[in-house]
Amino acid sequence: MKTIKSVGVLSVAKIMGAVYAVLGLLFAPMFLLIGAVGSMAGQHANPFGAIGGLAMAVIMPFFYGVLGFVFGAIGAFLYNLMAKWIGGIEFEVA
């Protein structure tokens, strides 16, 4: 068995930021669809629903990426702290 004793905080943060930014891109069509439906709802056609959906589709990948970076760094820091006290994750390599 091998044990992961520590992880690089910045490397985990970069990877998590990139992964969450891609997830934000995958969720963008959902925001566009919700905005389009919102603009067609009601008696009068209102363009603000579509504009809001478009703004969310553009902003969310950046927002998700930043949050992924921040929480990835926090998670890696906490892992390193806990691994010193409790021990790291054990895994087997074949």
C-alpha positions as CSV (number, residue, x, y, z in Angstrom):
1,M,0.0,0.0,0.0
2,K,1.1,3.5,-0.8
3,T,0.0,6.6,1.1
4,I,-0.6,10.1,-0.2
5,K,1.0,12.2,2.6
6,S,0.4,15.7,1.0
7,V,-0.8,17.3,-2.1
8,G,0.3,20.6,-3.8
9,V,-2.2,23.2,-2.8
10,L,-1.7,25.3,-5.9
11,S,-1.8,22.4,-8.3
12,V,-5.0,21.1,-6.8
13,A,-6.5,24.6,-7.0
14,K,-5.6,25.0,-10.7
15,I,-7.0,21.6,-11.6
16,M,-10.2,22.2,-9.7
17,G,-10.6,25.7,-11.2
18,A,-10.3,24.2,-14.7
19,V,-12.7,21.4,-14.0
20,Y,-15.3,23.7,-12.5
21,A,-14.9,26.2,-15.4
22,V,-15.7,23.3,-17.9
23,L,-18.7,22.4,-15.7
24,G,-19.8,26.0,-16.0
25,L,-19.6,25.7,-19.8
26,L,-21.6,22.5,-19.7
27,F,-24.3,24.3,-17.7
28,A,-24.4,27.3,-20.0
29,P,-27.1,25.8,-22.4
30,M,-29.4,25.2,-19.4
31,F,-29.1,28.9,-18.4
32,L,-29.8,30.0,-22.0
33,L,-32.9,27.7,-22.2
34,I,-34.2,29.0,-18.9
35,G,-33.7,32.6,-20.0
36,A,-35.5,31.9,-23.3
37,V,-38.4,30.3,-21.5
38,G,-38.5,33.2,-19.0
39,S,-38.6,35.7,-21.8
40,M,-41.6,34.0,-23.4
41,A,-43.6,33.6,-20.1
42,G,-46.5,35.8,-19.2
43,Q,-48.8,38.0,-21.3
44,H,-46.2,40.3,-22.7
45,A,-42.9,39.3,-24.3
46,N,-40.2,40.5,-22.0
47,P,-36.5,40.4,-23.3
48,F,-35.0,40.6,-19.8
49,G,-35.4,36.9,-19.2
50,A,-33.3,36.1,-22.3
51,I,-30.8,38.8,-21.4
52,G,-30.5,37.4,-17.9
53,G,-30.0,33.9,-19.2
54,L,-27.3,35.0,-21.7
55,A,-25.5,37.0,-18.9
56,M,-25.6,33.9,-16.6
57,A,-24.3,31.7,-19.5
58,V,-21.4,34.0,-20.0
59,I,-20.6,34.7,-16.3
60,M,-21.1,31.2,-14.8
61,P,-18.0,29.5,-16.3
62,F,-15.7,32.2,-14.9
63,F,-17.6,32.2,-11.5
64,Y,-17.5,28.4,-11.3
65,G,-13.8,28.5,-12.2
66,V,-12.9,31.0,-9.5
67,L,-14.9,29.1,-6.9
68,G,-13.4,25.8,-7.9
69,F,-9.9,27.4,-7.6
70,V,-10.7,28.8,-4.1
71,F,-12.4,25.7,-2.7
72,G,-9.8,23.4,-4.3
73,A,-7.0,25.3,-2.5
74,I,-9.0,25.2,0.8
75,G,-9.7,21.5,0.3
76,A,-6.0,20.7,-0.5
77,F,-4.9,22.7,2.6
78,L,-7.3,20.8,4.8
79,Y,-6.2,17.5,3.4
80,N,-2.6,18.2,4.1
81,L,-3.5,19.3,7.6
82,M,-5.6,16.2,8.3
83,A,-3.1,13.8,6.7
84,K,-0.5,15.0,9.2
85,W,-2.7,14.1,12.1
86,I,-4.6,11.1,10.9
87,G,-2.6,9.8,8.0
88,G,-3.1,10.0,4.3
89,I,-5.2,8.1,1.8
90,E,-3.9,4.6,1.2
91,F,-4.0,3.1,-2.3
92,E,-2.6,0.1,-4.0
93,V,-0.6,0.2,-7.2
94,A,-0.4,-2.8,-9.5
